[in-house]
Amino acid sequence: MHITNVGGSLTTAVCLSLIAWSVRVLRSSKPNLLKDLQSHLKNKSEDSSARNENKSTSINSIKKKARSAARHESYARLSPVVFWLLVETKAVEFFIIDVSDRNESSDLVRALQRRFISEGKEEEETNKNKNSHNKSLYYVRMDLSEVLLLLRNRNSPSSTTSTFHKRYLRTKIPGFRSNLIFVSPHGKHAAQAAAQASSLGFSRCSTVVGGMVSLIPLLDSDMKSLLSEEDVSLSRDAFMTLLESSYLLSSGAAVIIDIRRYDERAYYGSVRGTVHMLVDHIPKALLLGDEDWFRSFRFPKPKPETFVVLLTSSSSRANWARQVFSDAGVTNVKTYSVENGFAWAQHSRCTKYEMFEEGEKPPEVVDLGSSLPFSRAKGEGELRIDNVLVS
């Protein structure tokens, strides 16, 4: 480009020259600018794709952990104390399924196995003397590789010796709602067996935390001696006072859980102001979140500070459930027996009945009259000791 300065100043000529030079530079660099812009957009697109991929991977990881947690919560984990207390008190009917590896066996493990067998035989002798056919403890041994086959074909009429009823002639065949407790020396095989049984539909499976080796310190202990009725039982005064305190029950500060069986409630009715939950549901239920708990049982899950009263006809059953709650962090738990009596409904007479096992003839109701005397002042005093303030 050539500029001829005709009648203009030198400054004007310099400015025009600079403009012309700038235009030439811009024209020559335009392809490079387009390449840089395209490269920038491409890099931005790749970064966005990488972020989306990382986000997707993170979501998949969270879902995988959730599925793993769901599988993990398909069975309960009992503390050694809860398990041993169950063995000694036989609060509910349960099966001990020993899936120990033959190579892991030791003298102490064999001592535990002999203890399980002796507990079962001792109960058989006791029932024989009472002319009772009810049994609470069943002990069987099976290999981990046999769990699926034996439990799946437990009701099979096949003549093969691999089915449950052929292998264990004197053992009751477990159902989907039976309490199956899987044990092994260190708990690894027991956890695998419990997961397999849960996948078949057995809803009340559990293992022992730490395996059988965690039970060795308790082998010579008397768990029954640890239970003091005076420390864990609620008096009639306190129970009736709590029933009358609608605020405590409606606010969730206190809850009365009826842990009796369905047949007991059907024969004798339910108590106004209480909620219901089977005792053998408790270990697995305490693993649920608040929403899942409420969806399953229709009342809020007890918190560590909640005052819980377990209504029962069996002290051994209530004390075992109390220990399960205590292991889960809910420590302010008391029990109340129907033998102390109370009014079943708002306009009913006051009654009580003696404990009976499922399948036995229900006992007659003891009529206590139209009113049940109790001292509200004593009840309030007892509840204050338990850190429950009655308004």
DAHUKA-V568370 format. One record per pair of residues at least 4 apart in sequence whose ideal C-beta (glycine too) atoms are under 8 Angstrom apart, sorted by the first residue. I is the first residue (numbers start at 1). J is the second residue. If there is no record, write none. Layout:
# DAHUKA-V568370
((I & J) (I & J))
This chain:
# DAHUKA-V568370
((1 & 20) (1 & 24) (3 & 13) (3 & 16) (3 & 17) (3 & 20) (5 & 10) (5 & 12) (5 & 13) (8 & 12) (8 & 13) (9 & 13) (10 & 14) (11 & 15) (12 & 16) (13 & 17) (14 & 18) (15 & 19) (16 & 20) (17 & 21) (18 & 22) (19 & 23) (20 & 24) (21 & 25) (22 & 26) (23 & 27) (24 & 28) (25 & 29) (26 & 30) (29 & 33) (30 & 34) (31 & 35) (32 & 36) (33 & 37) (34 & 38) (35 & 39) (36 & 40) (37 & 41) (38 & 42) (39 & 43) (40 & 44) (41 & 45) (42 & 46) (43 & 47) (44 & 48) (45 & 49) (46 & 50) (47 & 51) (48 & 52) (49 & 53) (50 & 54) (51 & 55) (52 & 56) (53 & 57) (54 & 58) (55 & 59) (56 & 60) (57 & 61) (58 & 62) (59 & 63) (60 & 64) (61 & 65) (62 & 66) (63 & 67) (64 & 68) (65 & 69) (66 & 70) (67 & 71) (68 & 72) (69 & 73) (70 & 74) (71 & 195) (73 & 284) (73 & 287) (73 & 288) (74 & 194) (74 & 195) (74 & 198) (74 & 199) (74 & 205) (75 & 182) (75 & 191) (75 & 194) (75 & 195) (75 & 197) (75 & 198) (75 & 205) (75 & 206) (75 & 207) (75 & 284) (76 & 204) (76 & 205) (76 & 206) (76 & 207) (76 & 283) (76 & 284) (76 & 286) (76 & 287) (77 & 206) (77 & 207) (77 & 208) (77 & 209) (77 & 283) (78 & 82) (78 & 83) (78 & 86) (78 & 181) (78 & 206) (78 & 207) (78 & 208) (78 & 209) (78 & 283) (78 & 324) (79 & 83) (79 & 208) (79 & 209) (79 & 323) (79 & 327) (80 & 84) (80 & 208) (80 & 209) (80 & 210) (80 & 214) (80 & 215) (80 & 217) (80 & 218) (81 & 85) (81 & 218) (81 & 223) (81 & 323) (81 & 327) (82 & 86) (82 & 283) (82 & 320) (82 & 323) (82 & 324) (82 & 327) (83 & 87) (83 & 181) (83 & 208) (83 & 215) (84 & 88) (84 & 215) (84 & 218) (84 & 221) (84 & 223) (85 & 89) (85 & 91) (85 & 223) (85 & 226) (85 & 319) (85 & 320) (85 & 323) (86 & 90) (86 & 91) (86 & 92) (86 & 94) (86 & 181) (86 & 320) (87 & 96) (87 & 115) (87 & 116) (87 & 119) (87 & 137) (88 & 119) (88 & 222) (88 & 223) (88 & 224) (89 & 223) (89 & 224) (89 & 316) (89 & 319) (89 & 320) (90 & 123) (90 & 136) (90 & 137) (90 & 316) (91 & 136) (91 & 279) (91 & 314) (91 & 316) (91 & 317) (91 & 319) (91 & 320) (91 & 321) (92 & 136) (92 & 179) (92 & 279) (92 & 280) (92 & 317) (92 & 320) (93 & 135) (93 & 136) (93 & 137) (93 & 178) (93 & 179) (94 & 136) (94 & 137) (94 & 138) (94 & 178) (94 & 179) (94 & 180) (94 & 181) (94 & 280) (95 & 138) (95 & 139) (95 & 140) (95 & 171) (95 & 174) (95 & 178) (95 & 179) (95 & 180) (95 & 181) (96 & 116) (96 & 137) (96 & 138) (96 & 139) (96 & 140) (96 & 181) (96 & 183) (97 & 140) (97 & 141) (97 & 142) (97 & 147) (97 & 180) (97 & 181) (97 & 182) (97 & 183) (97 & 193) (98 & 113) (98 & 116) (98 & 139) (98 & 140) (98 & 141) (98 & 142) (98 & 183) (98 & 184) (99 & 141) (99 & 142) (99 & 143) (99 & 144) (99 & 147) (99 & 182) (99 & 183) (99 & 184) (99 & 189) (99 & 190) (99 & 192) (99 & 193) (100 & 104) (100 & 105) (100 & 109) (100 & 113) (100 & 141) (100 & 183) (100 & 184) (100 & 185) (100 & 189) (100 & 212) (101 & 105) (101 & 144) (101 & 184) (101 & 185) (101 & 189) (104 & 109) (104 & 184) (104 & 185) (104 & 186) (105 & 109) (105 & 110) (105 & 185) (106 & 110) (106 & 185) (107 & 111) (108 & 112) (108 & 213) (108 & 216) (108 & 219) (109 & 113) (109 & 185) (109 & 212) (109 & 213) (110 & 114) (111 & 115) (111 & 219) (112 & 116) (112 & 212) (112 & 215) (112 & 216) (112 & 219) (113 & 117) (113 & 141) (114 & 118) (115 & 119) (115 & 219) (116 & 120) (116 & 137) (116 & 139) (117 & 121) (117 & 139) (118 & 122) (119 & 123) (119 & 137) (119 & 139) (120 & 124) (120 & 135) (120 & 137) (120 & 138) (120 & 139) (121 & 125) (122 & 126) (123 & 127) (123 & 135) (123 & 136) (123 & 137) (124 & 128) (124 & 135) (125 & 129) (126 & 130) (127 & 131) (127 & 132) (127 & 133) (127 & 134) (127 & 135) (132 & 357) (132 & 360) (134 & 357) (134 & 358) (134 & 359) (134 & 360) (135 & 172) (138 & 171) (138 & 172) (138 & 174) (140 & 167) (140 & 168) (140 & 171) (142 & 146) (142 & 147) (142 & 150) (142 & 167) (143 & 147) (144 & 189) (144 & 192) (144 & 193) (146 & 150) (146 & 162) (147 & 151) (147 & 193) (147 & 196) (147 & 197) (148 & 152) (148 & 196) (148 & 200) (149 & 153) (149 & 162) (150 & 154) (150 & 162) (150 & 163) (150 & 164) (150 & 167) (151 & 164) (151 & 174) (151 & 196) (151 & 197) (151 & 200) (151 & 202) (152 & 200) (153 & 158) (153 & 162) (153 & 163) (153 & 164) (154 & 163) (154 & 164) (154 & 165) (154 & 173) (154 & 174) (155 & 164) (155 & 165) (155 & 173) (156 & 163) (158 & 163) (159 & 166) (160 & 166) (161 & 166) (161 & 167) (162 & 166) (162 & 167) (163 & 167) (164 & 168) (164 & 171) (164 & 173) (164 & 174) (165 & 169) (165 & 173) (174 & 178) (174 & 180) (174 & 202) (176 & 201) (176 & 202) (176 & 203) (177 & 203) (177 & 204) (178 & 202) (178 & 204) (179 & 204) (179 & 206) (179 & 280) (180 & 194) (180 & 197) (180 & 202) (180 & 204) (180 & 205) (180 & 206) (181 & 205) (181 & 206) (181 & 207) (181 & 208) (182 & 189) (182 & 190) (182 & 191) (182 & 193) (182 & 194) (182 & 197) (182 & 205) (182 & 206) (182 & 207) (183 & 190) (183 & 207) (183 & 208) (183 & 211) (183 & 212) (184 & 188) (184 & 189) (184 & 190) (184 & 193) (184 & 211) (184 & 212) (185 & 211) (185 & 212) (185 & 213) (186 & 210) (186 & 211) (186 & 212) (186 & 213) (187 & 191) (187 & 207) (187 & 208) (187 & 209) (187 & 210) (187 & 211) (187 & 212) (188 & 192) (188 & 211) (189 & 193) (190 & 194) (190 & 207) (190 & 208) (190 & 211) (191 & 195) (191 & 207) (192 & 196) (193 & 197) (194 & 198) (194 & 205) (194 & 206) (194 & 207) (195 & 199) (196 & 200) (197 & 202) (197 & 205) (198 & 202) (198 & 203) (198 & 205) (203 & 284) (204 & 280) (204 & 281) (204 & 284) (206 & 283) (206 & 284) (208 & 212) (208 & 214) (208 & 215) (209 & 214) (210 & 214) (212 & 216) (215 & 219) (217 & 221) (218 & 223) (222 & 226) (223 & 227) (227 & 232) (227 & 319) (228 & 232) (229 & 233) (229 & 315) (232 & 318) (232 & 319) (232 & 322) (232 & 333) (232 & 334) (232 & 335) (233 & 315) (233 & 334) (233 & 335) (233 & 336) (233 & 337) (234 & 238) (234 & 239) (234 & 242) (234 & 309) (234 & 334) (234 & 335) (234 & 336) (234 & 382) (235 & 239) (235 & 340) (235 & 378) (235 & 379) (235 & 382) (236 & 240) (236 & 340) (236 & 341) (236 & 342) (236 & 372) (236 & 374) (237 & 241) (237 & 374) (237 & 375) (237 & 376) (237 & 378) (237 & 379) (237 & 382) (238 & 242) (238 & 378) (238 & 379) (238 & 382) (238 & 383) (238 & 386) (239 & 243) (239 & 309) (239 & 336) (239 & 340) (239 & 342) (239 & 379) (240 & 244) (240 & 342) (240 & 372) (240 & 374) (240 & 376) (240 & 379) (241 & 245) (241 & 374) (241 & 376) (241 & 379) (241 & 380) (241 & 383) (241 & 390) (242 & 248) (242 & 249) (242 & 254) (242 & 256) (242 & 309) (242 & 379) (242 & 383) (242 & 388) (242 & 390) (243 & 249) (243 & 256) (243 & 271) (243 & 272) (243 & 273) (243 & 342) (244 & 376) (245 & 249) (245 & 254) (245 & 390) (245 & 391) (246 & 250) (246 & 273) (247 & 251) (247 & 253) (247 & 391) (248 & 253) (248 & 254) (248 & 307) (248 & 388) (248 & 390) (248 & 391) (249 & 254) (249 & 255) (249 & 256) (249 & 273) (252 & 300) (252 & 303) (252 & 306) (253 & 306) (253 & 307) (253 & 388) (254 & 306) (254 & 307) (254 & 308) (254 & 309) (254 & 388) (255 & 275) (255 & 299) (255 & 300) (255 & 302) (255 & 306) (255 & 307) (255 & 308) (255 & 309) (256 & 271) (256 & 273) (256 & 274) (256 & 275) (256 & 309) (256 & 311) (256 & 336) (257 & 274) (257 & 275) (257 & 276) (257 & 277) (257 & 308) (257 & 309) (257 & 310) (257 & 311) (258 & 265) (258 & 270) (258 & 271) (258 & 274) (258 & 275) (258 & 276) (258 & 277) (258 & 311) (258 & 312) (259 & 276) (259 & 277) (259 & 278) (259 & 279) (259 & 282) (259 & 310) (259 & 311) (259 & 312) (259 & 317) (259 & 318) (259 & 321) (260 & 264) (260 & 265) (260 & 276) (260 & 311) (260 & 312) (260 & 313) (260 & 338) (261 & 265) (261 & 278) (261 & 358) (262 & 266) (262 & 278) (263 & 267) (263 & 358) (263 & 362) (264 & 268) (264 & 313) (265 & 269) (265 & 270) (265 & 276) (267 & 362) (268 & 338) (268 & 344) (268 & 351) (268 & 353) (268 & 362) (268 & 365) (269 & 344) (269 & 345) (269 & 348) (270 & 274) (270 & 276) (270 & 344) (270 & 345) (271 & 311) (271 & 342) (271 & 343) (271 & 344) (271 & 345) (272 & 343) (272 & 344) (272 & 345) (272 & 346) (274 & 311) (275 & 297) (275 & 298) (275 & 299) (276 & 297) (277 & 281) (277 & 282) (277 & 285) (277 & 297) (278 & 282) (279 & 312) (279 & 317) (279 & 318) (279 & 320) (279 & 321) (281 & 285) (282 & 286) (282 & 321) (282 & 324) (282 & 325) (283 & 324) (284 & 288) (285 & 293) (285 & 296) (285 & 297) (286 & 324) (286 & 325) (286 & 328) (288 & 292) (288 & 293) (288 & 296) (288 & 301) (289 & 293) (289 & 301) (290 & 294) (290 & 300) (290 & 301) (291 & 295) (292 & 296) (293 & 297) (293 & 300) (293 & 301) (294 & 298) (294 & 299) (294 & 300) (294 & 301) (302 & 306) (302 & 308) (302 & 325) (302 & 330) (303 & 330) (304 & 329) (304 & 330) (304 & 331) (305 & 332) (306 & 330) (306 & 332) (307 & 332) (307 & 334) (307 & 383) (307 & 386) (307 & 387) (307 & 388) (308 & 325) (308 & 330) (308 & 332) (308 & 333) (308 & 334) (309 & 333) (309 & 334) (309 & 335) (309 & 336) (310 & 318) (310 & 321) (310 & 322) (310 & 333) (310 & 334) (310 & 335) (310 & 336) (311 & 335) (311 & 336) (311 & 338) (312 & 317) (312 & 318) (312 & 321) (312 & 335) (312 & 336) (312 & 337) (312 & 338) (313 & 317) (313 & 337) (313 & 338) (313 & 339) (313 & 353) (313 & 354) (313 & 355) (313 & 356) (314 & 318) (314 & 355) (315 & 319) (315 & 335) (315 & 337) (316 & 320) (317 & 321) (318 & 322) (318 & 335) (318 & 337) (319 & 323) (319 & 335) (320 & 324) (321 & 325) (322 & 326) (322 & 333) (322 & 334) (322 & 335) (323 & 327) (324 & 328) (325 & 330) (325 & 331) (325 & 333) (326 & 330) (326 & 331) (326 & 333) (332 & 386) (332 & 387) (334 & 386) (336 & 340) (338 & 342) (338 & 352) (338 & 353) (339 & 352) (339 & 353) (339 & 354) (339 & 355) (340 & 352) (341 & 350) (341 & 351) (341 & 352) (341 & 366) (341 & 368) (341 & 372) (342 & 350) (342 & 352) (342 & 372) (343 & 348) (343 & 349) (343 & 350) (343 & 351) (343 & 372) (344 & 348) (344 & 351) (349 & 367) (349 & 368) (349 & 369) (349 & 370) (350 & 367) (350 & 368) (350 & 369) (350 & 370) (350 & 371) (350 & 372) (351 & 365) (351 & 366) (351 & 367) (351 & 368) (352 & 365) (352 & 366) (352 & 368) (353 & 362) (353 & 363) (353 & 364) (353 & 365) (353 & 366) (354 & 363) (356 & 360) (356 & 361) (356 & 362) (356 & 363) (368 & 372) (374 & 378) (374 & 379) (375 & 379) (376 & 380) (377 & 381) (378 & 382) (379 & 383) (379 & 390) (380 & 384) (380 & 390) (381 & 385) (382 & 386) (383 & 388) (383 & 389) (383 & 390) (384 & 388) (384 & 389) (384 & 390))
